[in-house]
Amino acid sequence: MQIEISGHQIDVTPALNDYVRTKLDRVDRHLEQPFTVRVILSVDKLIHKAEATLSPPGKTLFAEAVADDMYAAIDLLADKLDRIALKHKGKITDHHRGENLSRSGDLG
């Protein structure tokens, strides 16, 4: 997994950088293929926003989270990305693989 972190109207400190990478490690466990995550951290007045775009092969997944604290926004974003990655993994899994093999033997 390759992570790109940028900030709009905020400096991405090493502490924020490490925190994002630590939180997104669990998303990496769900998707086997290499993918890219682009994270944008922004502040607008008192609203802290974290956005992420996951790019597994053939698909683009997006999530965003808003909170009063940047660390809370990153936590919410990591939870959303985790759910999205699990849902994507379930969609790409062929659930009917064994059913077709057993039917082909009964026709003969």
N, C-alpha and C positions, 0 to 999 in steps of 0.2 A: 504494500500500500504506500502510495506516495501522497504526502500531505503538503498543500500549499496554503500558507496562512498570510493574510493581508489585513490591513486595518484602514478604515475610513474615519478620519478625524480622531484617531486614537493611535498611539504608539504601541505596537505589539512587543511587550517586554519579554525577556527570556522566561519569566515565570508564567505568563499567559501562554506562550508558545509550548512550554513543557506540559502545562495543564491540558491544553487542547489535544496534544499528542497522546497523553496518558488516557484521556477519556475516550478517544476514538480507537484505541487499541482493541476494544471489544467488538467493534464493527468489523475489523479485519478478520476476526475468527469466523464470521458467518459467510463471507464470500471467499471462495477458493482462488478465483482468478485475480490477477493483478488489476488494480484499479487506482484511480486518482480521486482525491478529495480536495476540493477548493473551499477554504473557510474564509469568510469575511466577517470581521468584527467591527462594529460601528457604534457610535454614541451620538444620539440626537437629544440635546438638552439633558434630561434625566433618564432617558430610555436607553438601555443597553440591548443591542441586538446582535445575535450570532446567526449567520446563514452558512449553509454548506451545500455543495453540489457534488454528489457521488457520481462517478462515471465508470461503472462496470461496462464491459464490452457489449455494445448494442443497446444501451439504455442510459438515460440520464435521470437521476433521482435528486430531488430538491427538498430541503427542510430549513425552517427558520424558527427561532425562538426569541422571545422578548422578555426581559426581566428588569428589576431595579438594580441588579448587580451583575457585572460581566461574568463572574464565575457561576452564578445561578443560571444565566442564559446559556452558558456552555454546557452545564449539566442537563438542562432541558433539551438542548440540541442533540447531545449524545444519546439521550433516551429516544428521541424521535428517529434519529438515524439508525439506531439499533432495531427499532420496530420495522422501519422501512427495509432494512437489509434482510431481516427474517422473512418479511412478506415477499420480497423479490426472490429470495432463495427458494421459497415454497412454490412460486410460480414457474421457475425454470426446472424444477424437479419433475420428471416424468412419473406420474402416479399410476399410470396404467401399463407400465412396461411388462409386467409378468402376465397380465390378463391376455394379451394378444398371443403370447407364446403357447399358453395352454389351449386356446381355442384352435390353433392351427393343427394340432395333433389329433383333434377329434373329428376333423373333416375327412380324413383318409380312410 
